[in-house]
Amino acid sequence: MFRIRSAVCLLSLAALAALAGLAPSVARCGPDEVRGQGGGRPAQAAETPATSGAPFRAAFEKVAPAVLRVSGGRGYSSGLLLSDDGLLVTHRAIVEKTNEATILFPDGKTRQAKVLVRDDKTKLAILQLLPKKADEKTKDAAGGAPAPKDVKTPETPDKRPTVTLGSSARLALGSWVATIAYPHGADVKARTQPTLSADILVGRGTLGEKADYNGEVLLTDAAMNAGSEGGALVTPDGLVVGVLLGPQQHQATGTVVNAALPVEVLAPLVKRARENPDPPLKEEAKPTPAHGFLGVRQDPQEQECVVGEIVPRSPAEKAGLRPGDVITKADDKDIDGFDDLLKFLQATKPGDKVRLTVKRTVADGQAFKEIEVTLGEYPARSDRP
């Protein structure tokens, strides 16, 4: 309870201070009280003058073109384009089993990139955009027409917008920040722009001694979900001050916090990438079978595993799942949130029969119902469970 009161105190002061034009003073709520304890809810931005429009709209327009989706074969994570020569950062897990990844730009175009650095401590990876092939460049220039065989184009990466890095050290508790990333659950084909969520910086701390990364992290109530990893934590003026880790569980307390790595961790990783632009290839892992496909989309407003939408013609639709259903169990495993459902499905395969326990709103209240679903094959280029 103490953690929650501290965060609410900061939020309340931040809202009042924003109204009075005194936002920098909100850190007086007691940074020592919330250090390592902030965050905990993937919430929507508070409706205050600091987040209701223009300030973060300009930041979004500045940063969003350099926020990318990185696909390592199955699923995707977010990434940031760091330099004109094509270096980018993403979450290590997405390229753990491959030496190359597909980069999806906000304008809908794609490019391959090779992995230069996989960092054990930060769980980040640095990639290098590969040159676009001459025939592809000429095809783009000709509006999709086949490239003439006698036309040769230098193989250099197209120049694209890059992020501008700020300083996390200058960021006071209570400062307004926003997350810009590609969380799972958004339609890959229909939406190419990343999402934006704004809130305050509620703390600085660590994730616990047993965590993979035990350095300082930035804690915020700005929304993050699976897929946000590698995205940007930005200030209202569009400076990137952190790289998103996504929701993290504190090893000692079990508290779930929305965390980002300070942007300062990038400098040594970029240095390593430039010093060794041709690292030895990692032995490619053998492809693993795709996990079973259910076909539900989460309701991002809820912390429980609430079904927001049903994918048409999916196993979920055929079995009778409905929007608004709360999935509480899958076979004998408790499901407390959508991430638990994703983890459960990762261990399944197409054709498996699973028994879902759902809580459903009925005329006289709520009722629990068991539904058996036969999982299908995972659709191509889909991030749906």
URMOLIN-V686046 format. One record per backbone hydrogen bond with DSSP energy under -1.0 kcal/mol. CO is the residue of the C=O (numbers start at 1). NH is the residue of the N-H. If there is no record, write none. Layout:
co->CO nh->NH
co->CO nh->NH
//
This chain:
co->1 nh->5
co->2 nh->6
co->3 nh->7
co->4 nh->8
co->5 nh->9
co->6 nh->10
co->7 nh->11
co->8 nh->12
co->9 nh->13
co->10 nh->14
co->11 nh->15
co->12 nh->16
co->13 nh->17
co->14 nh->18
co->15 nh->19
co->16 nh->20
co->17 nh->22
co->22 nh->25
co->23 nh->26
co->25 nh->28
co->26 nh->29
co->27 nh->30
co->30 nh->33
co->34 nh->37
co->34 nh->38
co->41 nh->43
co->46 nh->48
co->48 nh->51
co->48 nh->52
co->53 nh->57
co->54 nh->58
co->55 nh->59
co->56 nh->60
co->57 nh->61
co->58 nh->62
co->59 nh->63
co->60 nh->64
co->63 nh->66
co->64 nh->67
co->66 nh->81
co->68 nh->79
co->69 nh->104
co->70 nh->77
co->71 nh->102
co->77 nh->70
co->79 nh->68
co->80 nh->89
co->81 nh->163
co->83 nh->86
co->86 nh->129
co->87 nh->82
co->87 nh->83
co->88 nh->127
co->89 nh->80
co->90 nh->125
co->92 nh->95
co->93 nh->96
co->95 nh->98
co->99 nh->115
co->101 nh->113
co->102 nh->71
co->103 nh->111
co->104 nh->69
co->105 nh->108
co->109 nh->105
co->111 nh->103
co->112 nh->130
co->113 nh->101
co->114 nh->128
co->117 nh->126
co->119 nh->123
co->123 nh->92
co->124 nh->119
co->125 nh->90
co->126 nh->116
co->126 nh->117
co->127 nh->88
co->128 nh->114
co->133 nh->137
co->134 nh->138
co->135 nh->139
co->136 nh->140
co->137 nh->141
co->138 nh->142
co->139 nh->144
co->140 nh->143
co->148 nh->151
co->154 nh->156
co->164 nh->240
co->168 nh->171
co->172 nh->175
co->175 nh->201
co->177 nh->199
co->178 nh->234
co->179 nh->197
co->180 nh->232
co->181 nh->195
co->187 nh->191
co->195 nh->181
co->197 nh->179
co->199 nh->177
co->200 nh->221
co->201 nh->174
co->203 nh->219
co->205 nh->217
co->207 nh->251
co->208 nh->211
co->217 nh->205
co->218 nh->260
co->219 nh->202
co->219 nh->203
co->225 nh->228
co->226 nh->184
co->228 nh->231
co->229 nh->78
co->231 nh->244
co->232 nh->180
co->233 nh->241
co->233 nh->242
co->234 nh->178
co->235 nh->238
co->239 nh->235
co->240 nh->166
co->241 nh->263
co->242 nh->233
co->243 nh->261
co->244 nh->230
co->246 nh->259
co->248 nh->257
co->250 nh->254
co->255 nh->250
co->257 nh->248
co->258 nh->220
co->259 nh->245
co->259 nh->246
co->260 nh->218
co->261 nh->243
co->262 nh->265
co->263 nh->266
co->266 nh->270
co->267 nh->271
co->268 nh->272
co->269 nh->273
co->270 nh->274
co->271 nh->275
co->272 nh->276
co->293 nh->376
co->294 nh->316
co->295 nh->311
co->297 nh->308
co->297 nh->309
co->299 nh->302
co->304 nh->306
co->305 nh->327
co->306 nh->299
co->307 nh->324
co->309 nh->297
co->311 nh->314
co->314 nh->318
co->315 nh->319
co->316 nh->321
co->322 nh->325
co->325 nh->307
co->326 nh->359
co->328 nh->335
co->329 nh->357
co->330 nh->333
co->333 nh->330
co->337 nh->341
co->338 nh->342
co->339 nh->343
co->340 nh->344
co->341 nh->345
co->342 nh->346
co->344 nh->347
co->345 nh->348
co->349 nh->352
co->352 nh->375
co->354 nh->373
co->355 nh->331
co->356 nh->371
co->357 nh->328
co->357 nh->329
co->358 nh->369
co->359 nh->326
co->360 nh->367
co->362 nh->365
co->365 nh->362
co->367 nh->360
co->369 nh->358
co->371 nh->356
co->373 nh->354
co->375 nh->351
co->376 nh->293
co->379 nh->382
co->385 nh->294
//
